[in-house]
Each structure stands twice: as structure tokens, then as C-alpha cells.
């Protein structure tokens, strides 16, 4: 499963398809699905390099985010 990491010193709320969100703390990481990666907001953040992809093994001990379902 792909892992993303917030490179900013501030929290980011990433809007995903289907009304879900990832609340990514500063310098935090989160597991994402292939469907989550197709989100236009996440793609924009990856292009701007505010969020980067990492190897899952490197981030196993540093998980600090959660996914919230929209209303």
C-alpha cells in the first residue's frame, strides 16, 4: 500500500473522492489506496511537493494521521 508524507510544518486536510478526507498532521504519514491516489486534490499536492510518496517500511513507526468519512 502506498504511503504519503506531509512535508509541511502544518496540518493538511486532503479531500478524497467519495467524501472522505485524510487529516495529515505536520510531517505525518498515511497509508493510501490506489483510488485515493487518483484524487485531484492529492495529485495537486504531490505535484507541488507538499506531499511525497514514501516506502512503507520507512514510515511504519511514524503513522500520525487518520481518515475521516464525509457527511
C-alpha positions as CSV (number, residue, x, y, z in Angstrom):
1,X,0.0,0.0,0.0
2,X,1.4,3.4,-0.9
3,X,2.4,5.8,1.9
4,X,2.3,9.6,1.7
5,X,4.2,12.1,3.9
6,X,3.4,15.7,4.6
7,X,6.5,17.8,4.0
8,X,5.0,21.0,5.5
9,X,5.2,22.2,9.1
10,X,1.4,22.5,9.2
11,X,-1.6,20.1,9.1
12,X,-3.1,19.3,5.7
13,X,-6.7,18.1,5.1
14,X,-6.7,16.2,1.8
15,X,-10.1,15.8,0.1
16,X,-10.6,12.4,-1.5
17,X,-13.2,11.0,-3.8
18,X,-16.4,9.8,-2.2
19,X,-16.5,12.5,0.5
20,X,-13.6,11.1,2.5
21,X,-10.7,13.2,3.9
22,X,-7.2,12.5,5.2
23,X,-6.2,14.7,8.1
24,X,-2.4,14.6,7.8
25,X,-0.5,16.2,10.7
26,X,2.7,18.2,10.2
27,X,5.4,15.8,8.9
28,X,2.9,13.0,9.4
29,X,2.3,9.9,7.2
30,X,-0.7,8.0,6.0
31,X,-1.4,4.8,4.0
32,X,-3.5,5.5,0.9
33,X,-5.2,3.2,-1.6
34,X,-4.8,3.4,-5.4
35,X,-8.3,5.0,-5.5
36,X,-7.1,7.7,-3.0
37,X,-4.1,8.4,-5.2
38,X,-6.5,9.3,-8.1
39,X,-7.9,12.2,-6.1
40,X,-7.3,15.5,-7.9
41,X,-6.5,17.3,-4.6
42,X,-3.9,14.7,-3.6
43,X,-2.4,14.8,-7.1
44,X,-2.1,18.6,-6.9
45,X,-0.3,18.3,-3.5
46,X,2.1,15.7,-5.0
47,X,2.9,18.0,-7.9
48,X,3.6,20.9,-5.6
49,X,5.7,18.5,-3.5
50,X,3.8,19.5,-0.3
51,X,3.1,15.7,0.0
52,X,5.5,13.0,-1.2
53,X,5.3,9.2,-1.7
54,X,7.5,7.1,0.6
55,X,8.3,3.4,1.1
56,X,6.1,1.7,3.7
57,X,9.0,0.2,5.6
58,X,10.5,3.6,6.4
59,X,7.3,5.0,7.9
60,X,6.0,2.0,9.9
61,X,6.7,3.7,13.3
62,X,5.7,7.3,12.3
63,X,2.0,7.0,11.4
64,X,0.2,10.1,12.6
65,X,-2.9,10.7,10.6
66,X,-6.5,9.4,10.2
67,X,-9.1,9.2,7.5
68,X,-12.5,10.8,8.1
69,X,-15.6,10.0,6.2
70,X,-17.6,12.9,4.9
71,X,-21.2,13.6,6.0
